[in-house]
Protein backbone atom coordinates (compact mmCIF):
# COMPACT_ATOMS: atom_id res chain seq x y z
CA UNK A 1 0.00 0.00 0.00
CA UNK A 2 1.43 3.35 -1.07
CA UNK A 3 -0.33 6.14 0.84
CA UNK A 4 -0.81 9.51 -0.84
CA UNK A 5 -0.94 12.71 1.18
CA UNK A 6 -2.26 16.19 0.56
CA UNK A 7 0.28 19.06 0.50
CA UNK A 8 1.40 20.14 3.96
CA UNK A 9 -0.50 23.09 5.41
CA UNK A 10 1.39 25.99 6.97
CA UNK A 11 0.49 27.12 10.47
CA UNK A 12 1.94 29.73 12.79
CA UNK A 13 2.48 29.37 16.53
CA UNK A 14 0.24 31.47 18.76
CA UNK A 15 2.90 32.86 21.07
CA UNK A 16 5.24 33.74 18.20
CA UNK A 17 2.42 35.81 16.70
CA UNK A 18 1.74 37.38 20.11
CA UNK A 19 5.39 38.37 20.41
CA UNK A 20 5.18 39.99 16.97
CA UNK A 21 2.10 41.93 18.04
CA UNK A 22 3.89 42.88 21.27
CA UNK A 23 6.73 44.39 19.23
CA UNK A 24 4.23 46.50 17.29
CA UNK A 25 2.70 47.73 20.56
CA UNK A 26 6.16 48.74 21.81
CA UNK A 27 6.69 50.84 18.69
CA UNK A 28 3.26 52.48 18.86
CA UNK A 29 3.64 53.34 22.55
CA UNK A 30 7.40 53.77 22.68
CA UNK A 31 7.22 56.89 24.83
CA UNK A 32 5.05 55.19 27.46
CA UNK A 33 6.84 51.82 27.65
CA UNK A 34 10.18 51.81 29.45
CA UNK A 35 13.04 49.47 28.51
CA UNK A 36 12.58 47.49 31.74
CA UNK A 37 8.85 47.05 31.10
CA UNK A 38 9.50 45.98 27.50
CA UNK A 39 12.07 43.38 28.56
CA UNK A 40 9.87 42.05 31.39
CA UNK A 41 6.93 41.69 29.03
CA UNK A 42 9.09 39.81 26.54
CA UNK A 43 10.38 37.48 29.29
CA UNK A 44 6.83 36.70 30.43
CA UNK A 45 5.72 35.90 26.87
CA UNK A 46 8.84 33.79 26.40
CA UNK A 47 8.16 31.75 29.54
CA UNK A 48 4.57 31.14 28.45
CA UNK A 49 5.77 30.21 24.97
CA UNK A 50 8.27 27.70 26.35
CA UNK A 51 5.65 26.05 28.56
CA UNK A 52 2.95 25.87 25.88
CA UNK A 53 4.81 25.62 22.57
CA UNK A 54 8.52 25.25 23.27
CA UNK A 55 11.23 27.14 21.41
CA UNK A 56 12.41 26.82 17.84
CA UNK A 57 15.63 28.06 16.27
CA UNK A 58 13.88 31.25 15.08
CA UNK A 59 13.53 32.36 18.71
CA UNK A 60 17.09 33.72 18.39
CA UNK A 61 15.82 36.27 15.88
CA UNK A 62 12.90 37.24 18.13
CA UNK A 63 15.27 37.81 21.06
CA UNK A 64 17.60 39.94 18.91
CA UNK A 65 14.62 41.95 17.66
CA UNK A 66 13.60 42.70 21.24
CA UNK A 67 17.10 43.89 22.11
CA UNK A 68 17.11 46.14 19.03
CA UNK A 69 13.80 47.67 20.06
CA UNK A 70 15.07 48.40 23.56
CA UNK A 71 18.25 49.98 22.18
CA UNK A 72 16.45 51.80 19.38
CA UNK A 73 16.74 55.56 18.99
CA UNK A 74 15.40 55.80 15.45
CA UNK A 75 12.48 54.82 13.26
CA UNK A 76 14.85 52.87 11.03
CA UNK A 77 16.02 50.62 13.87
CA UNK A 78 12.41 50.10 14.96
CA UNK A 79 11.50 49.06 11.43
CA UNK A 80 14.53 46.76 11.22
CA UNK A 81 13.65 45.04 14.49
CA UNK A 82 10.01 44.55 13.47
CA UNK A 83 10.96 43.25 10.03
CA UNK A 84 13.42 40.79 11.61
CA UNK A 85 10.74 39.50 13.98
CA UNK A 86 8.04 39.01 11.38
CA UNK A 87 10.51 37.47 8.92
CA UNK A 88 11.48 34.95 11.61
CA UNK A 89 7.81 34.07 12.03
CA UNK A 90 6.67 34.16 8.39
CA UNK A 91 9.61 32.36 6.79
CA UNK A 92 9.80 29.68 9.50
CA UNK A 93 6.23 28.39 9.71
CA UNK A 94 5.17 25.13 11.27
CA UNK A 95 3.62 22.47 9.05
CA UNK A 96 0.67 20.38 10.12
CA UNK A 97 1.08 16.64 9.81
CA UNK A 98 -1.01 15.14 6.97
CA UNK A 99 -4.46 14.01 8.00
CA UNK A 100 -5.12 10.29 7.52
CA UNK A 101 -7.30 9.58 4.51
CA UNK A 102 -8.97 6.36 5.69
CA UNK A 103 -12.49 5.90 7.03
CA UNK A 104 -11.37 5.20 10.62
CA UNK A 105 -10.17 7.48 13.37
CA UNK A 106 -6.73 6.50 14.71
CA UNK A 107 -6.34 5.11 18.20
CA UNK A 108 -3.03 4.75 20.01
CA UNK A 109 -1.90 3.04 23.16
CA UNK A 110 1.44 2.29 24.78
CA UNK A 111 2.65 -1.27 25.32
CA UNK A 112 5.71 -3.03 26.66
CA UNK A 113 6.24 -6.40 25.01
CA UNK A 114 9.18 -8.42 26.30
CA UNK A 115 11.00 -5.22 27.24
CA UNK A 116 10.32 -3.39 23.97
CA UNK A 117 8.67 0.04 24.22
CA UNK A 118 5.90 0.07 21.60
CA UNK A 119 3.13 2.36 20.46
CA UNK A 120 0.23 0.56 18.83
CA UNK A 121 -1.71 2.52 16.20
CA UNK A 122 -5.07 1.02 15.31
CA UNK A 123 -8.45 1.84 13.76
CA UNK A 124 -11.16 3.18 16.03
CA UNK A 125 -14.47 5.04 15.84
CA UNK A 126 -14.37 6.71 19.27
CA UNK A 127 -12.91 10.12 20.10
CA UNK A 128 -10.87 10.43 23.31
CA UNK A 129 -7.83 12.57 24.25
CA UNK A 130 -4.73 13.31 22.21
CA UNK A 131 -1.15 12.64 23.38
CA UNK A 132 2.21 14.30 22.81
CA UNK A 133 4.12 13.47 19.66
CA UNK A 134 7.33 13.13 21.67
CA UNK A 135 7.07 9.72 23.38
CA UNK A 136 9.49 10.44 26.23
CA UNK A 137 11.83 13.08 27.67
CA UNK A 138 14.92 11.58 26.02
CA UNK A 139 13.79 12.90 22.61
CA UNK A 140 15.64 16.14 23.38
CA UNK A 141 18.78 14.14 24.17
CA UNK A 142 18.54 12.37 20.82
CA UNK A 143 18.25 15.67 18.97
CA UNK A 144 21.33 16.93 20.82
CA UNK A 145 23.19 13.76 19.82
CA UNK A 146 22.37 14.35 16.16
CA UNK A 147 23.89 17.85 16.37
CA UNK A 148 27.02 16.42 17.99
CA UNK A 149 27.68 14.53 14.77
CA UNK A 150 28.20 17.88 13.01
CA UNK A 151 29.71 20.00 15.78
CA UNK A 152 30.61 19.83 19.45
CA UNK A 153 30.69 23.63 19.80
CA UNK A 154 27.02 23.94 20.81
CA UNK A 155 26.15 22.81 24.35
CA UNK A 156 23.61 20.02 24.58
CA UNK A 157 21.31 22.07 26.85
CA UNK A 158 21.11 24.83 24.23
CA UNK A 159 20.16 22.38 21.49
CA UNK A 160 17.45 20.84 23.68
CA UNK A 161 16.15 24.28 24.66
CA UNK A 162 15.89 25.64 21.13
CA UNK A 163 14.37 22.47 19.71
CA UNK A 164 11.94 22.04 22.61
CA UNK A 165 8.98 22.67 20.31
CA UNK A 166 9.48 19.10 19.10
CA UNK A 167 8.49 17.85 22.56
CA UNK A 168 5.31 19.98 22.81
CA UNK A 169 3.39 19.00 19.70
CA UNK A 170 0.34 16.77 19.76
CA UNK A 171 0.20 13.62 17.63
CA UNK A 172 -3.43 13.68 16.51
CA UNK A 173 -4.66 10.33 17.85
CA UNK A 174 -7.37 8.99 20.15
CA UNK A 175 -5.50 7.72 23.21
CA UNK A 176 -6.68 4.37 24.59
CA UNK A 177 -9.80 4.41 22.40
CA UNK A 178 -11.52 1.02 21.95
CA UNK A 179 -10.88 -0.96 18.78
CA UNK A 180 -13.95 -2.18 16.87
CA UNK A 181 -14.55 -5.90 16.65
CA UNK A 182 -13.12 -7.48 13.55
CA UNK A 183 -10.02 -8.91 11.94
CA UNK A 184 -7.24 -6.49 10.98
CA UNK A 185 -3.91 -7.01 9.22
CA UNK A 186 -0.90 -5.76 11.18
CA UNK A 187 2.39 -4.03 10.42
CA UNK A 188 5.57 -4.02 12.51
CA UNK A 189 7.31 -0.68 11.95
CA UNK A 190 10.92 0.15 12.84
CA UNK A 191 12.14 3.76 12.83
CA UNK A 192 15.56 4.81 11.54
CA UNK A 193 18.74 5.90 13.29
CA UNK A 194 18.45 8.71 15.88
CA UNK A 195 14.66 8.74 15.60
CA UNK A 196 11.90 7.46 17.87
CA UNK A 197 8.72 5.43 17.63
CA UNK A 198 6.54 8.45 16.79
CA UNK A 199 8.86 10.00 14.20
CA UNK A 200 6.87 8.46 11.34
CA UNK A 201 3.48 8.71 13.02
CA UNK A 202 1.95 10.19 9.85
CA UNK A 203 2.59 6.87 8.09
CA UNK A 204 1.44 4.75 11.02
CA UNK A 205 -1.71 6.85 11.35
CA UNK A 206 -2.47 6.53 7.64
CA UNK A 207 -2.22 2.75 7.76
CA UNK A 208 -4.34 2.61 10.92
CA UNK A 209 -7.02 4.80 9.33
CA UNK A 210 -7.20 2.26 6.50
CA UNK A 211 -7.95 -0.55 8.95
CA UNK A 212 -4.52 -1.86 9.92
CA UNK A 213 -2.86 -2.31 13.30
CA UNK A 214 0.68 -0.88 13.44
CA UNK A 215 3.25 -1.80 16.09
CA UNK A 216 5.86 0.98 16.13
CA UNK A 217 8.91 -0.05 18.19
CA UNK A 218 11.20 2.38 19.99
CA UNK A 219 14.95 1.83 20.13
CA UNK A 220 16.57 3.76 23.00
CA UNK A 221 20.04 3.87 21.46
CA UNK A 222 22.48 6.62 22.38
CA UNK A 223 23.53 8.20 19.11
CA UNK A 224 26.68 10.30 19.05
CA UNK A 225 30.26 10.08 17.81
CA UNK A 226 33.30 10.59 19.98
CA UNK A 227 35.53 10.98 16.95
CA UNK A 228 37.51 13.87 15.51
CA UNK A 229 36.71 12.98 11.91
CA UNK A 230 35.11 10.35 9.69
CA UNK A 231 38.37 8.43 9.25
CA UNK A 232 38.63 7.95 13.00
CA UNK A 233 35.03 6.72 13.03
CA UNK A 234 35.88 4.15 10.32
CA UNK A 235 38.81 2.92 12.37
CA UNK A 236 36.63 2.67 15.45
CA UNK A 237 34.13 0.48 13.61
CA UNK A 238 36.75 -2.04 12.50
CA UNK A 239 36.57 -5.42 14.34
C-alpha positions as CSV (number, residue, x, y, z in Angstrom):
1,X,0.0,0.0,0.0
2,X,1.4,3.4,-1.1
3,X,-0.3,6.1,0.8
4,X,-0.8,9.5,-0.8
5,X,-0.9,12.7,1.2
6,X,-2.3,16.2,0.6
7,X,0.3,19.1,0.5
8,X,1.4,20.1,4.0
9,X,-0.5,23.1,5.4
10,X,1.4,26.0,7.0
11,X,0.5,27.1,10.5
12,X,1.9,29.7,12.8
13,X,2.5,29.4,16.5
14,X,0.2,31.5,18.8
15,X,2.9,32.9,21.1
16,X,5.2,33.7,18.2
17,X,2.4,35.8,16.7
18,X,1.7,37.4,20.1
19,X,5.4,38.4,20.4
20,X,5.2,40.0,17.0
21,X,2.1,41.9,18.0
22,X,3.9,42.9,21.3
23,X,6.7,44.4,19.2
24,X,4.2,46.5,17.3
25,X,2.7,47.7,20.6
26,X,6.2,48.7,21.8
27,X,6.7,50.8,18.7
28,X,3.3,52.5,18.9
29,X,3.6,53.3,22.5
30,X,7.4,53.8,22.7
31,X,7.2,56.9,24.8
32,X,5.1,55.2,27.5
33,X,6.8,51.8,27.7
34,X,10.2,51.8,29.5
35,X,13.0,49.5,28.5
36,X,12.6,47.5,31.7
37,X,8.9,47.1,31.1
38,X,9.5,46.0,27.5
39,X,12.1,43.4,28.6
40,X,9.9,42.1,31.4
41,X,6.9,41.7,29.0
42,X,9.1,39.8,26.5
43,X,10.4,37.5,29.3
44,X,6.8,36.7,30.4
45,X,5.7,35.9,26.9
46,X,8.8,33.8,26.4
47,X,8.2,31.8,29.5
48,X,4.6,31.1,28.5
49,X,5.8,30.2,25.0
50,X,8.3,27.7,26.4
51,X,5.7,26.1,28.6
52,X,2.9,25.9,25.9
53,X,4.8,25.6,22.6
54,X,8.5,25.2,23.3
55,X,11.2,27.1,21.4
56,X,12.4,26.8,17.8
57,X,15.6,28.1,16.3
58,X,13.9,31.3,15.1
59,X,13.5,32.4,18.7
60,X,17.1,33.7,18.4
61,X,15.8,36.3,15.9
62,X,12.9,37.2,18.1
63,X,15.3,37.8,21.1
64,X,17.6,39.9,18.9
65,X,14.6,42.0,17.7
66,X,13.6,42.7,21.2
67,X,17.1,43.9,22.1
68,X,17.1,46.1,19.0
69,X,13.8,47.7,20.1
70,X,15.1,48.4,23.6
71,X,18.3,50.0,22.2
72,X,16.5,51.8,19.4
73,X,16.7,55.6,19.0
74,X,15.4,55.8,15.5
75,X,12.5,54.8,13.3
76,X,14.9,52.9,11.0
77,X,16.0,50.6,13.9
78,X,12.4,50.1,15.0
79,X,11.5,49.1,11.4
80,X,14.5,46.8,11.2
81,X,13.6,45.0,14.5
82,X,10.0,44.6,13.5
83,X,11.0,43.3,10.0
84,X,13.4,40.8,11.6
85,X,10.7,39.5,14.0
86,X,8.0,39.0,11.4
87,X,10.5,37.5,8.9
88,X,11.5,35.0,11.6
89,X,7.8,34.1,12.0
90,X,6.7,34.2,8.4
91,X,9.6,32.4,6.8
92,X,9.8,29.7,9.5
93,X,6.2,28.4,9.7
94,X,5.2,25.1,11.3
95,X,3.6,22.5,9.1
96,X,0.7,20.4,10.1
97,X,1.1,16.6,9.8
98,X,-1.0,15.1,7.0
99,X,-4.5,14.0,8.0
100,X,-5.1,10.3,7.5
101,X,-7.3,9.6,4.5
102,X,-9.0,6.4,5.7
103,X,-12.5,5.9,7.0
104,X,-11.4,5.2,10.6
105,X,-10.2,7.5,13.4
106,X,-6.7,6.5,14.7
107,X,-6.3,5.1,18.2
108,X,-3.0,4.8,20.0
109,X,-1.9,3.0,23.2
110,X,1.4,2.3,24.8
111,X,2.6,-1.3,25.3
112,X,5.7,-3.0,26.7
113,X,6.2,-6.4,25.0
114,X,9.2,-8.4,26.3
115,X,11.0,-5.2,27.2
116,X,10.3,-3.4,24.0
117,X,8.7,0.0,24.2
118,X,5.9,0.1,21.6
119,X,3.1,2.4,20.5
120,X,0.2,0.6,18.8
121,X,-1.7,2.5,16.2
122,X,-5.1,1.0,15.3
123,X,-8.5,1.8,13.8
124,X,-11.2,3.2,16.0
125,X,-14.5,5.0,15.8
126,X,-14.4,6.7,19.3
127,X,-12.9,10.1,20.1
128,X,-10.9,10.4,23.3
129,X,-7.8,12.6,24.2
130,X,-4.7,13.3,22.2
131,X,-1.2,12.6,23.4
132,X,2.2,14.3,22.8
133,X,4.1,13.5,19.7
134,X,7.3,13.1,21.7
135,X,7.1,9.7,23.4
136,X,9.5,10.4,26.2
137,X,11.8,13.1,27.7
138,X,14.9,11.6,26.0
139,X,13.8,12.9,22.6
140,X,15.6,16.1,23.4
141,X,18.8,14.1,24.2
142,X,18.5,12.4,20.8
143,X,18.2,15.7,19.0
144,X,21.3,16.9,20.8
145,X,23.2,13.8,19.8
146,X,22.4,14.4,16.2
147,X,23.9,17.8,16.4
148,X,27.0,16.4,18.0
149,X,27.7,14.5,14.8
150,X,28.2,17.9,13.0
151,X,29.7,20.0,15.8
152,X,30.6,19.8,19.4
153,X,30.7,23.6,19.8
154,X,27.0,23.9,20.8
155,X,26.1,22.8,24.4
156,X,23.6,20.0,24.6
157,X,21.3,22.1,26.8
158,X,21.1,24.8,24.2
159,X,20.2,22.4,21.5
160,X,17.4,20.8,23.7
161,X,16.1,24.3,24.7
162,X,15.9,25.6,21.1
163,X,14.4,22.5,19.7
164,X,11.9,22.0,22.6
165,X,9.0,22.7,20.3
166,X,9.5,19.1,19.1
167,X,8.5,17.8,22.6
168,X,5.3,20.0,22.8
169,X,3.4,19.0,19.7
170,X,0.3,16.8,19.8
171,X,0.2,13.6,17.6
172,X,-3.4,13.7,16.5
173,X,-4.7,10.3,17.8
174,X,-7.4,9.0,20.2
175,X,-5.5,7.7,23.2
176,X,-6.7,4.4,24.6
177,X,-9.8,4.4,22.4
178,X,-11.5,1.0,21.9
179,X,-10.9,-1.0,18.8
180,X,-13.9,-2.2,16.9
181,X,-14.6,-5.9,16.6
182,X,-13.1,-7.5,13.6
183,X,-10.0,-8.9,11.9
184,X,-7.2,-6.5,11.0
185,X,-3.9,-7.0,9.2
186,X,-0.9,-5.8,11.2
187,X,2.4,-4.0,10.4
188,X,5.6,-4.0,12.5
189,X,7.3,-0.7,11.9
190,X,10.9,0.1,12.8
191,X,12.1,3.8,12.8
192,X,15.6,4.8,11.5
193,X,18.7,5.9,13.3
194,X,18.4,8.7,15.9
195,X,14.7,8.7,15.6
196,X,11.9,7.5,17.9
197,X,8.7,5.4,17.6
198,X,6.5,8.4,16.8
199,X,8.9,10.0,14.2
200,X,6.9,8.5,11.3
201,X,3.5,8.7,13.0
202,X,2.0,10.2,9.8
203,X,2.6,6.9,8.1
204,X,1.4,4.8,11.0
205,X,-1.7,6.9,11.3
206,X,-2.5,6.5,7.6
207,X,-2.2,2.7,7.8
208,X,-4.3,2.6,10.9
209,X,-7.0,4.8,9.3
210,X,-7.2,2.3,6.5
211,X,-8.0,-0.5,9.0
212,X,-4.5,-1.9,9.9
213,X,-2.9,-2.3,13.3
214,X,0.7,-0.9,13.4
215,X,3.3,-1.8,16.1
216,X,5.9,1.0,16.1
217,X,8.9,0.0,18.2
218,X,11.2,2.4,20.0
219,X,15.0,1.8,20.1
220,X,16.6,3.8,23.0
221,X,20.0,3.9,21.5
222,X,22.5,6.6,22.4
223,X,23.5,8.2,19.1
224,X,26.7,10.3,19.1
225,X,30.3,10.1,17.8
226,X,33.3,10.6,20.0
227,X,35.5,11.0,16.9
228,X,37.5,13.9,15.5
229,X,36.7,13.0,11.9
230,X,35.1,10.4,9.7
231,X,38.4,8.4,9.2
232,X,38.6,7.9,13.0
233,X,35.0,6.7,13.0
234,X,35.9,4.2,10.3
235,X,38.8,2.9,12.4
236,X,36.6,2.7,15.5
237,X,34.1,0.5,13.6
238,X,36.7,-2.0,12.5
239,X,36.6,-5.4,14.3
